[in-house]
Amino acid sequence: MGLAFRNLTVSPQDPVATWPTEAIQTALERGDLDDWRRVVAELERDPWGRVARQVEEVLTYSRPYGISEAMEVVLGRVRARAEAGEKADVAAEVRRVIAESGLSQAEFASRIGTSASRLSTYASGKVTPSAALMVRIRRVLERSAERE
């Protein structure tokens, strides 16, 4: 028969991102694997977005058997993957800025107020620098470009 929404102005065929919370709840409680896959696809697209928040909200008061635990696992995994990607992006930016500065790692580290070994952890992605340190890192590049 398929998923049906009652008293809602959206259809199950509409993009999941347009569904109100009541539709998310209906999909989790009465949907099937295809409906859940669509919700998961939206979670993968935006792990902290509107649908993710709606899923979190629904799971605070509705615990559909089997799917509630699965959605919590999925949400944790998509967020962990997104965070790993973001950390890799930051590390790549640190490496790029160091290379473009023309400075040695030791000199670059000194100019941002840290050690070469600590800078190496930022460049490798083992440690993510604070927002303030990222500002300093970018300023070193700007200042080295001004000197040229």
C-alpha positions, 0 to 999 in steps of 0.5 A, spaced: 500 500 500 505 504 501 506 510 506 500 515 506 500 522 510 494 524 513 492 531 514 499 534 511 500 538 505 506 534 503 506 527 500 510 521 501 513 522 494 515 529 496 523 530 497 524 528 505 527 535 506 520 538 505 517 533 510 514 536 517 516 533 523 509 529 523 511 526 516 518 524 519 514 520 525 509 517 520 515 514 516 519 512 522 513 508 525 509 506 519 514 506 513 518 501 510 525 500 508 524 504 502 522 510 506 527 509 511 532 509 506 530 516 503 530 519 510 537 516 511 539 519 504 537 526 507 541 524 513 547 523 509 546 529 505 546 534 511 548 530 518 546 536 522 540 539 518 533 540 519 531 532 517 536 530 522 533 535 528 526 532 526 529 525 527 532 526 533 526 530 536 521 524 534 526 519 537 525 523 544 517 521 544 516 515 539 520 509 539 518 505 533 520 498 534 527 496 531 528 503 526 529 507 532 535 504 534 537 503 527 536 511 526 540 513 532 546 508 529 545 511 522 545 518 525 551 517 529 555 514 523 553 519 518 555 525 523 562 521 525 563 521 517 562 528 516 566 530 522 572 526 519 571 529 512 571 536 516 578 534 520 581 532 513 579 538 510 582 542 515 588 538 515 589 539 508 588 547 509 593 547 514 598 543 509 596 548 503 597 554 507 604 552 510 606 550 503 604 557 500 607 561 505 614 558 503 616 558 510 619 551 513 615 548 518 619 550 524 619 557 522 611 557 520 610 554 527 614 559 531 610 565 527 603 562 530 606 561 537 606 553 537 612 548 536 613 544 529 611 538 532 604 541 534 604 544 527 605 537 524 599 534 528 595 539 525 597 538 518 596 530 519 589 531 522 591 528 528 589 534 532 584 540 529 587 547 531 582 552 534 578 557 530 583 562 533 589 558 531 586 557 524 586 565 524 593 566 526 595 560 520 591 564 515 594 571 517 601 568 517 600 566 509 597 573 508 603 576 511 608 572 507 604 574 501 605 581 503 612 581 503 613 578 496 
